[in-house]
């Protein structure tokens, strides 16, 4: 192995173009991750962060800005975990659009986790896995705006907790649509990657039925091959505003590629159907030939 490796590193690597180097690293990384996904057991995790992906929230705000003054926005967060994502969304939307009637449904399969999220009491003690590092992406101003401090814990302020409907439920349950009704925005982030591929695809197809015609599905943290397949099969429209920024917006996913099954591969416009592969937000229930959206203003970024 020694001499061929030295030949490649000393003679071949220096003359490769940046693109060829990227492709070589990408192909090697993709091979490593394919082995990881075959061997590493998948399991659900309940730990997460507040304001985990800021470009994603910026796009959601831009979508909310399309709503008329005083109108209602129906939004569901599926697999809401410890509530950090729910409260991040509610905080951003209520501060940006206080005129909207925000109807939020938060669903998780674990009653224990859901009760903790509903209570809205968080600790900075790193030994508590479900709370570990939950505040690390918040600014001091955001921490003061969203929480009341109680000893070494922080409680979500009452104005953020009002009006949230917390429900125990399975994301793959077709009855969810009957319980919730059609939603303007459905958030199904960072849990499908922890399911085996067949179950993840089935669940994604089921969750998509919650989205009202012309509504939006946020779905990051999922195997990209599965998301691309379902999006193309069902004629979803990828939202290209902030596409690359959202793909790279959660460093905890990009830095784990290719060594963990949830790691997120580098963004590349050279991939076939790259706009579908790397889009984390889709518009549903519209014709495939619908015009591309342009939602994000300089202010919302």
DRENDO-1510 file (C-alpha; in Angstrom, 1 decimal, always signed):
<recs>
REC; n; res; u; v; w
REC; 1; UNK; +0.0; +0.0; +0.0 .
REC; 2; UNK; +2.8; +2.4; +0.8 .
REC; 3; UNK; +4.4; +3.0; -2.7 .
REC; 4; UNK; +1.1; +3.4; -4.6 .
REC; 5; UNK; -0.2; +5.7; -1.9 .
REC; 6; UNK; +2.9; +7.9; -2.0 .
REC; 7; UNK; +2.7; +8.0; -5.8 .
REC; 8; UNK; -0.9; +9.2; -5.7 .
REC; 9; UNK; -0.3; +11.7; -2.9 .
REC; 10; UNK; +3.0; +13.1; -4.3 .
REC; 11; UNK; +2.5; +12.9; -8.1 .
REC; 12; UNK; -1.2; +12.7; -8.9 .
REC; 13; UNK; -2.9; +14.8; -6.2 .
REC; 14; UNK; -0.9; +18.0; -6.8 .
REC; 15; UNK; -1.9; +18.1; -10.5 .
REC; 16; UNK; -5.6; +17.5; -10.0 .
REC; 17; UNK; -8.0; +20.4; -10.4 .
REC; 18; UNK; -10.0; +21.6; -7.4 .
REC; 19; UNK; -13.1; +20.1; -8.9 .
REC; 20; UNK; -11.3; +16.7; -9.4 .
REC; 21; UNK; -10.0; +16.8; -5.8 .
REC; 22; UNK; -13.5; +17.6; -4.5 .
REC; 23; UNK; -15.0; +14.7; -6.5 .
REC; 24; UNK; -12.4; +12.3; -5.2 .
REC; 25; UNK; -13.0; +13.3; -1.6 .
REC; 26; UNK; -16.8; +13.2; -2.2 .
REC; 27; UNK; -16.8; +9.8; -3.7 .
REC; 28; UNK; -14.6; +8.4; -1.0 .
REC; 29; UNK; -16.8; +10.0; +1.7 .
REC; 30; UNK; -20.0; +8.7; +0.0 .
REC; 31; UNK; -18.5; +5.2; +0.1 .
REC; 32; UNK; -17.6; +5.5; +3.8 .
REC; 33; UNK; -21.1; +6.7; +4.7 .
REC; 34; UNK; -22.7; +3.9; +2.7 .
REC; 35; UNK; -20.9; +1.4; +4.9 .
REC; 36; UNK; -21.8; +3.3; +8.0 .
REC; 37; UNK; -25.5; +3.3; +7.1 .
REC; 38; UNK; -25.4; -0.4; +6.5 .
REC; 39; UNK; -23.8; -1.2; +9.9 .
REC; 40; UNK; -24.6; +1.5; +12.4 .
REC; 41; UNK; -27.9; +0.8; +14.2 .
REC; 42; UNK; -30.5; +3.7; +13.9 .
REC; 43; UNK; -32.2; +5.1; +17.0 .
REC; 44; UNK; -34.2; +8.2; +17.8 .
REC; 45; UNK; -32.6; +11.1; +19.7 .
REC; 46; UNK; -34.5; +13.7; +21.7 .
REC; 47; UNK; -31.8; +16.3; +22.2 .
REC; 48; UNK; -31.8; +19.3; +20.0 .
REC; 49; UNK; -31.0; +23.1; +19.9 .
REC; 50; UNK; -32.9; +26.3; +20.0 .
REC; 51; UNK; -32.5; +28.2; +16.6 .
REC; 52; UNK; -30.8; +25.1; +15.2 .
REC; 53; UNK; -30.9; +26.3; +11.6 .
REC; 54; UNK; -31.3; +30.0; +11.2 .
REC; 55; UNK; -31.6; +30.2; +7.4 .
REC; 56; UNK; -34.5; +27.7; +7.7 .
REC; 57; UNK; -36.2; +30.0; +10.1 .
REC; 58; UNK; -35.5; +33.0; +7.8 .
REC; 59; UNK; -37.3; +31.2; +5.0 .
REC; 60; UNK; -40.2; +30.3; +7.2 .
REC; 61; UNK; -40.6; +34.0; +8.2 .
REC; 62; UNK; -40.6; +34.9; +4.5 .
REC; 63; UNK; -43.4; +32.4; +3.9 .
REC; 64; UNK; -45.4; +33.8; +6.8 .
REC; 65; UNK; -44.9; +37.3; +5.4 .
REC; 66; UNK; -47.0; +36.2; +2.4 .
REC; 67; UNK; -50.1; +35.9; +4.7 .
REC; 68; UNK; -52.5; +38.8; +4.7 .
REC; 69; UNK; -52.7; +41.1; +7.7 .
REC; 70; UNK; -54.6; +39.5; +10.6 .
REC; 71; UNK; -54.9; +36.1; +8.8 .
REC; 72; UNK; -54.5; +32.6; +10.3 .
REC; 73; UNK; -51.4; +30.5; +9.8 .
REC; 74; UNK; -51.8; +26.7; +10.5 .
REC; 75; UNK; -48.5; +25.1; +11.4 .
REC; 76; UNK; -47.6; +21.7; +12.6 .
REC; 77; UNK; -44.2; +20.4; +14.0 .
REC; 78; UNK; -44.0; +16.6; +13.7 .
REC; 79; UNK; -41.6; +14.8; +16.1 .
REC; 80; UNK; -41.3; +18.0; +18.1 .
REC; 81; UNK; -38.9; +16.3; +20.6 .
REC; 82; UNK; -38.1; +18.6; +23.6 .
REC; 83; UNK; -39.9; +21.6; +22.2 .
REC; 84; UNK; -36.8; +23.6; +21.2 .
REC; 85; UNK; -37.8; +23.8; +17.6 .
REC; 86; UNK; -41.4; +24.6; +18.3 .
REC; 87; UNK; -40.5; +27.5; +20.6 .
REC; 88; UNK; -37.9; +28.8; +18.2 .
REC; 89; UNK; -40.5; +28.9; +15.4 .
REC; 90; UNK; -43.2; +30.5; +17.6 .
REC; 91; UNK; -40.7; +33.1; +18.9 .
REC; 92; UNK; -39.6; +34.1; +15.4 .
REC; 93; UNK; -43.1; +34.3; +14.0 .
REC; 94; UNK; -44.7; +36.1; +16.8 .
REC; 95; UNK; -42.0; +38.8; +16.9 .
REC; 96; UNK; -42.0; +39.2; +13.2 .
REC; 97; UNK; -45.8; +39.0; +12.6 .
REC; 98; UNK; -47.7; +39.7; +15.8 .
REC; 99; UNK; -50.8; +40.3; +13.7 .
REC; 100; UNK; -51.1; +36.7; +12.6 .
REC; 101; UNK; -53.3; +34.2; +14.4 .
REC; 102; UNK; -50.8; +31.4; +14.9 .
REC; 103; UNK; -52.3; +27.9; +15.3 .
REC; 104; UNK; -49.5; +25.5; +16.2 .
REC; 105; UNK; -49.7; +21.7; +16.7 .
REC; 106; UNK; -46.7; +20.0; +18.2 .
REC; 107; UNK; -46.7; +16.2; +17.9 .
REC; 108; UNK; -44.4; +13.6; +19.3 .
REC; 109; UNK; -44.6; +9.8; +19.8 .
REC; 110; UNK; -43.2; +10.0; +23.4 .
REC; 111; UNK; -45.6; +11.2; +26.0 .
REC; 112; UNK; -42.7; +11.8; +28.5 .
REC; 113; UNK; -40.8; +14.0; +26.0 .
REC; 114; UNK; -44.0; +15.8; +25.0 .
REC; 115; UNK; -44.8; +16.7; +28.7 .
REC; 116; UNK; -41.3; +18.1; +29.1 .
REC; 117; UNK; -41.7; +20.2; +26.0 .
REC; 118; UNK; -45.1; +21.4; +27.1 .
REC; 119; UNK; -43.7; +22.4; +30.5 .
REC; 120; UNK; -41.0; +24.4; +28.8 .
REC; 121; UNK; -38.4; +24.1; +31.6 .
REC; 122; UNK; -34.8; +23.6; +30.5 .
REC; 123; UNK; -31.5; +23.0; +32.2 .
REC; 124; UNK; -27.9; +23.8; +31.1 .
REC; 125; UNK; -26.5; +20.7; +32.9 .
REC; 126; UNK; -24.7; +18.9; +30.1 .
REC; 127; UNK; -25.1; +15.5; +31.8 .
REC; 128; UNK; -28.9; +15.6; +31.0 .
REC; 129; UNK; -28.8; +14.3; +27.5 .
REC; 130; UNK; -32.2; +15.7; +26.5 .
REC; 131; UNK; -31.2; +19.2; +27.5 .
REC; 132; UNK; -27.5; +19.0; +26.6 .
REC; 133; UNK; -26.2; +22.1; +24.7 .
REC; 134; UNK; -29.8; +23.1; +24.0 .
REC; 135; UNK; -28.9; +26.8; +24.5 .
REC; 136; UNK; -25.6; +26.9; +22.7 .
REC; 137; UNK; -26.9; +28.6; +19.5 .
REC; 138; UNK; -28.9; +31.3; +21.3 .
REC; 139; UNK; -27.7; +34.9; +21.8 .
REC; 140; UNK; -27.9; +36.5; +25.2 .
REC; 141; UNK; -30.7; +38.7; +24.0 .
REC; 142; UNK; -32.7; +35.7; +22.7 .
REC; 143; UNK; -32.2; +33.9; +26.0 .
REC; 144; UNK; -33.5; +36.9; +27.9 .
REC; 145; UNK; -36.4; +37.4; +25.5 .
REC; 146; UNK; -37.6; +33.8; +25.6 .
REC; 147; UNK; -36.9; +32.6; +29.1 .
REC; 148; UNK; -37.4; +33.4; +32.8 .
REC; 149; UNK; -34.5; +32.2; +34.9 .
REC; 150; UNK; -35.2; +29.9; +37.9 .
REC; 151; UNK; -32.1; +28.9; +39.8 .
REC; 152; UNK; -30.0; +26.9; +37.3 .
REC; 153; UNK; -33.0; +26.4; +35.0 .
REC; 154; UNK; -34.8; +28.4; +32.4 .
REC; 155; UNK; -38.5; +28.5; +31.8 .
REC; 156; UNK; -40.2; +29.5; +28.5 .
REC; 157; UNK; -42.1; +32.7; +28.9 .
REC; 158; UNK; -45.9; +32.5; +28.9 .
REC; 159; UNK; -46.3; +34.5; +25.7 .
REC; 160; UNK; -44.5; +31.7; +23.8 .
REC; 161; UNK; -46.5; +28.9; +25.4 .
REC; 162; UNK; -49.9; +30.3; +24.7 .
REC; 163; UNK; -52.0; +28.5; +22.0 .
REC; 164; UNK; -49.7; +25.6; +21.3 .
REC; 165; UNK; -51.6; +22.3; +21.0 .
REC; 166; UNK; -49.4; +19.4; +22.3 .
REC; 167; UNK; -50.4; +16.0; +21.1 .
REC; 168; UNK; -49.0; +12.5; +21.4 .
REC; 169; UNK; -49.0; +11.0; +17.9 .
REC; 170; UNK; -47.1; +8.9; +15.4 .
REC; 171; UNK; -45.8; +10.8; +12.4 .
REC; 172; UNK; -46.8; +7.9; +10.1 .
REC; 173; UNK; -50.4; +7.7; +11.4 .
REC; 174; UNK; -52.8; +8.6; +8.6 .
REC; 175; UNK; -55.3; +9.7; +11.3 .
REC; 176; UNK; -53.2; +12.8; +11.9 .
REC; 177; UNK; -54.8; +14.6; +9.0 .
REC; 178; UNK; -58.3; +14.0; +10.5 .
REC; 179; UNK; -57.1; +15.3; +13.9 .
REC; 180; UNK; -55.2; +18.3; +12.7 .
REC; 181; UNK; -56.7; +19.3; +9.3 .
REC; 182; UNK; -54.7; +20.7; +6.4 .
REC; 183; UNK; -51.7; +22.7; +7.4 .
REC; 184; UNK; -50.1; +25.8; +5.7 .
REC; 185; UNK; -46.7; +24.7; +7.0 .
REC; 186; UNK; -45.6; +21.2; +8.2 .
REC; 187; UNK; -42.2; +20.9; +9.8 .
REC; 188; UNK; -40.8; +17.3; +9.8 .
REC; 189; UNK; -37.2; +17.8; +10.6 .
REC; 190; UNK; -34.3; +15.7; +11.9 .
REC; 191; UNK; -36.1; +12.4; +12.8 .
REC; 192; UNK; -36.6; +10.5; +9.5 .
REC; 193; UNK; -32.8; +9.8; +9.3 .
REC; 194; UNK; -33.1; +7.8; +12.5 .
REC; 195; UNK; -35.6; +5.4; +10.9 .
REC; 196; UNK; -34.8; +2.5; +8.5 .
REC; 197; UNK; -35.1; +3.6; +4.9 .
REC; 198; UNK; -38.4; +1.8; +4.1 .
REC; 199; UNK; -40.1; +3.2; +7.3 .
REC; 200; UNK; -38.7; +6.6; +6.6 .
REC; 201; UNK; -40.1; +6.7; +3.1 .
REC; 202; UNK; -43.5; +5.5; +4.2 .
REC; 203; UNK; -43.5; +8.1; +7.0 .
REC; 204; UNK; -42.5; +10.9; +4.7 .
REC; 205; UNK; -45.3; +10.1; +2.3 .
REC; 206; UNK; -47.8; +10.1; +5.2 .
REC; 207; UNK; -46.6; +13.3; +6.7 .
REC; 208; UNK; -46.9; +15.1; +3.3 .
REC; 209; UNK; -50.6; +14.5; +3.3 .
REC; 210; UNK; -50.9; +17.0; +6.2 .
REC; 211; UNK; -49.9; +19.9; +3.9 .
REC; 212; UNK; -52.7; +21.9; +2.4 .
REC; 213; UNK; -52.6; +22.4; -1.4 .
REC; 214; UNK; -50.1; +25.2; -2.0 .
REC; 215; UNK; -48.6; +24.7; +1.5 .
REC; 216; UNK; -45.0; +24.0; +2.5 .
REC; 217; UNK; -43.2; +21.0; +3.9 .
REC; 218; UNK; -39.9; +21.6; +5.8 .
REC; 219; UNK; -38.0; +18.3; +5.9 .
REC; 220; UNK; -34.3; +18.3; +6.7 .
REC; 221; UNK; -32.4; +15.6; +8.5 .
REC; 222; UNK; -33.5; +12.8; +6.2 .
REC; 223; UNK; -31.6; +10.5; +3.9 .
REC; 224; UNK; -31.2; +12.5; +0.7 .
REC; 225; UNK; -31.9; +9.6; -1.6 .
REC; 226; UNK; -35.3; +9.0; +0.1 .
REC; 227; UNK; -36.3; +12.7; +0.0 .
REC; 228; UNK; -35.3; +13.0; -3.6 .
REC; 229; UNK; -37.2; +9.9; -4.6 .
REC; 230; UNK; -40.4; +10.9; -2.8 .
REC; 231; UNK; -40.3; +14.6; -4.0 .
REC; 232; UNK; -39.9; +13.5; -7.7 .
REC; 233; UNK; -42.6; +10.8; -7.4 .
REC; 234; UNK; -45.1; +13.2; -5.9 .
REC; 235; UNK; -44.3; +16.2; -8.0 .
REC; 236; UNK; -43.2; +18.5; -5.1 .
REC; 237; UNK; -41.7; +21.9; -6.1 .
REC; 238; UNK; -38.3; +22.6; -4.4 .
REC; 239; UNK; -38.1; +26.0; -2.9 .
REC; 240; UNK; -34.7; +27.3; -4.0 .
REC; 241; UNK; -34.6; +30.4; -1.9 .
REC; 242; UNK; -31.8; +29.9; +0.7 .
REC; 243; UNK; -31.4; +26.3; -0.6 .
REC; 244; UNK; -27.7; +26.0; -0.1 .
REC; 245; UNK; -27.7; +28.1; +3.1 .
REC; 246; UNK; -30.3; +25.9; +4.7 .
REC; 247; UNK; -28.5; +22.7; +3.6 .
REC; 248; UNK; -25.4; +24.0; +5.4 .
REC; 249; UNK; -27.3; +25.7; +8.2 .
REC; 250; UNK; -26.9; +23.0; +10.8 .
REC; 251; UNK; -23.2; +22.4; +11.5 .
REC; 252; UNK; -24.0; +19.4; +13.7 .
REC; 253; UNK; -25.1; +17.5; +10.6 .
REC; 254; UNK; -22.5; +18.6; +8.1 .
REC; 255; UNK; -19.5; +18.0; +10.4 .
REC; 256; UNK; -20.6; +14.4; +11.0 .
REC; 257; UNK; -20.4; +13.4; +7.4 .
REC; 258; UNK; -19.4; +10.7; +6.4 .
REC; 259; UNK; -18.7; +9.1; +9.8 .
REC; 260; UNK; -22.3; +8.9; +11.1 .
REC; 261; UNK; -25.4; +7.8; +9.3 .
REC; 262; UNK; -27.1; +11.2; +9.8 .
REC; 263; UNK; -24.1; +13.1; +8.4 .
REC; 264; UNK; -25.0; +15.5; +5.6 .
REC; 265; UNK; -23.0; +15.4; +2.4 .
REC; 266; UNK; -21.4; +18.5; +0.9 .
REC; 267; UNK; -23.6; +20.6; -1.3 .
REC; 268; UNK; -22.8; +20.2; -5.0 .
REC; 269; UNK; -24.6; +21.6; -8.1 .
REC; 270; UNK; -23.0; +18.8; -10.2 .
REC; 271; UNK; -25.4; +16.2; -8.7 .
REC; 272; UNK; -28.3; +15.1; -10.9 .
REC; 273; UNK; -31.5; +16.8; -9.8 .
REC; 274; UNK; -29.4; +18.8; -7.3 .
REC; 275; UNK; -32.3; +21.3; -6.6 .
REC; 276; UNK; -34.4; +18.4; -5.5 .
REC; 277; UNK; -31.6; +16.6; -3.7 .
REC; 278; UNK; -30.5; +19.5; -1.6 .
REC; 279; UNK; -33.8; +21.4; -1.1 .
REC; 280; UNK; -35.0; +21.1; +2.5 .
REC; 281; UNK; -38.3; +22.9; +1.8 .
REC; 282; UNK; -41.0; +22.0; -0.8 .
REC; 283; UNK; -44.2; +23.4; -2.0 .
REC; 284; UNK; -46.9; +20.8; -2.3 .
REC; 285; UNK; -50.1; +20.4; -4.2 .
REC; 286; UNK; -49.2; +22.6; -7.2 .
REC; 287; UNK; -48.5; +21.8; -10.8 .
REC; 288; UNK; -45.0; +20.7; -11.6 .
REC; 289; UNK; -44.6; +23.5; -14.1 .
REC; 290; UNK; -45.5; +26.2; -11.6 .
REC; 291; UNK; -43.1; +29.2; -11.7 .
REC; 292; UNK; -40.2; +29.2; -9.3 .
REC; 293; UNK; -40.8; +31.1; -6.1 .
REC; 294; UNK; -38.9; +34.1; -5.0 .
REC; 295; UNK; -39.7; +34.7; -1.3 .
REC; 296; UNK; -36.7; +35.9; +0.6 .
REC; 297; UNK; -36.0; +39.6; +0.8 .
REC; 298; UNK; -32.8; +41.1; +2.0 .
REC; 299; UNK; -34.6; +42.0; +5.2 .
REC; 300; UNK; -35.6; +38.4; +6.1 .
REC; 301; UNK; -32.1; +37.2; +5.5 .
</recs>
